[in-house]
Amino acid sequence: MEKKTIHVCTPALDGNEEKYVMDAVSTGWISSSGSYVNRFEEAFSKYCETEHGIAVTNGTVAIHLALTALGIGKGDKVIIPSFTMIATAFAVCYTGAMPVFVDADKETWNIDVKKIEEKIDEHTKAIIPVHIFGNPCDMDEINALAKKYGIYVIEDAAEAHGAIYKGRKVGSLSDVAAFSFFANKNITTGEGGMCVTNNTQIAEQCRYYKNMCFPLVGPRNYMHDNIGFNYRMSNLHAALGLAQVERADDYRAKRIYNHDLYLKELSDVPGIVFQKDEKDSVNVNWMNTIVIDPKKFGANRDEVIQRLKDNGVETRLLFNSMSKQKALKDYGCDCSGEYPVTDWLADNGFYMPSGSDLSEEDIHYVCQLIKDLHIKKVG
């Protein structure tokens, strides 16, 4: 009998995806022109409780576009978490600016707000808080610092579709926010991203730069005043996205439900540490992530991963610290200093299966494998 495989994350495509994509194909509107792009932008920005949405090709370029729209470039510094997907840092590098790293909070795993101010100087132009694994950052504290020093805030909300901070959706809590719609995200277009904002001027700059700096109004005369980018989303991807937004609350609820099941089954197992939700927030649990304390659990992280792999369960390691990335050192980033929480997460944590279509049976199976290993090791 063939061994069952439980994937880390597969997309749930159980709405109008096929209908909308086939409509785009049958009408011939498959490029960045076509009604689905505008409809997706409007639907998703409304979902985020913002006025404007600018659809782009992926989440990384969404961050780059937001930075460009704010005029950030060479000679500027941008504060980011040390614990994040490297796309956050790369997007800053694309502008010529310099990423500056701040360690994670031991409880929430988000950027440690208590350590941000010490990294701000006269060259700092923005902070990019990342809502790690769908857990909203402490945006009141971050926005207060930004106001004090006159700098921008750009939410990296790539993992946090529908997350809520003190009654407000992430994406609406900053000057501009960037989302990803990669296949493993709570809402997906396969590949894709979006900037959302309540600032009309920022939105217009995003639209201008994402389309090769063609004029926003009037005919195309093929004269360009600035260096722009081809970051346009296709109508096919937007058709998928519109269908996904229609089911966004269902997918959010399923991810939260899955996390609650994991928590119920594993929270009492010695040596297993879960991410703590930010106060007064709704964490949408993009990925179900645990950290293993080998002394208490009886086995280290790699042993747990191997046991799961041997039994058909996929996992993924967590992000390595930005301070340890050769690419960023070579770029010129200050990679000195200590980032102990980031290192602890990177050395001991991993993703368990987390897709919106994950079954209760699958979750129970994964948890039982982990619990059985603990019992085998400690007796």
Secondary structure, DSSP 4 states (H G I P E B T S, - for coil): -PPP-B-S------SSHHHHHHHHHHHT--SS-SHHHHHHHHHHHHHTT-SEEEEES-HHHHHHHHHHHTT--TT-EEEEESSS-THHHHHHHHTT-EEEEEPBPTTT-SB-GGGTGGG--TTEEEE--B-GGG----HHHHHHHHHHHT-EEEEE-TT-TT-EETTEETTSSSSEEEEE-BTTSSS--BS-EEEEES-HHHHHHHHHHHBTT--SSS---S--SS---B-BPPHHHHHHHHHHHHTHHHHHHHHHHHHHHHHHHHTTSTTEEEPPPPTTEE---SSEEEEE-HHHHSS-HHHHHHHHHHTTB--EEPPPPGGG-HHHHHHT----S--HHHHHHHHHEEEEP--TT--HHHHHHHHHHHHHHHHHHH-
